[in-house]
Amino acid sequence: LEVLAEIFNRYTDHHIVIGEGDDSFFFVMDRCGFCWGRQTETPARSLIEGLLQESLYWVTRGKRFFIESVSCIACGDPVGTLRVEKTPIN
């Protein structure tokens, strides 16, 4: 997660910080190129969720993780947050 965040921070207009809870990691974006200037009723996270899912799948050699959108700038939230459970679902 840290490497993916660093790639986004260095080469895109995103600003991502990784947080950690007891059972989850948090991918927090206070600046998101997918949401900036947009207004939506549902989170605009499909691309970044897919990148996270496939990166984790590749790094863990085939394990899947539950990822959910907790907040989204395009929905009016101050930051966009994806929660990634630490325990794989398979």
ChimeraX attribute file (.defattr): number of C-alpha atoms within 10 A of each C-alpha:
attribute: neighborCount
match mode: 1-to-1
recipient: residues
	/A:1	15
	/A:2	12
	/A:3	8
	/A:4	14
	/A:5	18
	/A:6	16
	/A:7	13
	/A:8	16
	/A:9	16
	/A:10	11
	/A:11	8
	/A:12	11
	/A:13	13
	/A:14	20
	/A:15	16
	/A:16	23
	/A:17	16
	/A:18	15
	/A:19	13
	/A:20	13
	/A:21	11
	/A:22	7
	/A:23	10
	/A:24	16
	/A:25	17
	/A:26	22
	/A:27	23
	/A:28	21
	/A:29	22
	/A:30	16
	/A:31	17
	/A:32	22
	/A:33	13
	/A:34	18
	/A:35	20
	/A:36	13
	/A:37	9
	/A:38	12
	/A:39	14
	/A:40	12
	/A:41	9
	/A:42	11
	/A:43	20
	/A:44	21
	/A:45	19
	/A:46	10
	/A:47	10
	/A:48	12
	/A:49	17
	/A:50	12
	/A:51	12
	/A:52	19
	/A:53	17
	/A:54	16
	/A:55	15
	/A:56	18
	/A:57	15
	/A:58	12
	/A:59	9
	/A:60	11
	/A:61	9
	/A:62	12
	/A:63	15
	/A:64	18
	/A:65	18
	/A:66	14
	/A:67	19
	/A:68	15
	/A:69	18
	/A:70	15
	/A:71	21
	/A:72	26
	/A:73	23
	/A:74	22
	/A:75	17
	/A:76	15
	/A:77	12
	/A:78	13
	/A:79	18
	/A:80	25
	/A:81	24
	/A:82	22
	/A:83	21
	/A:84	24
	/A:85	19
	/A:86	15
	/A:87	12
	/A:88	14
	/A:89	9
	/A:90	8
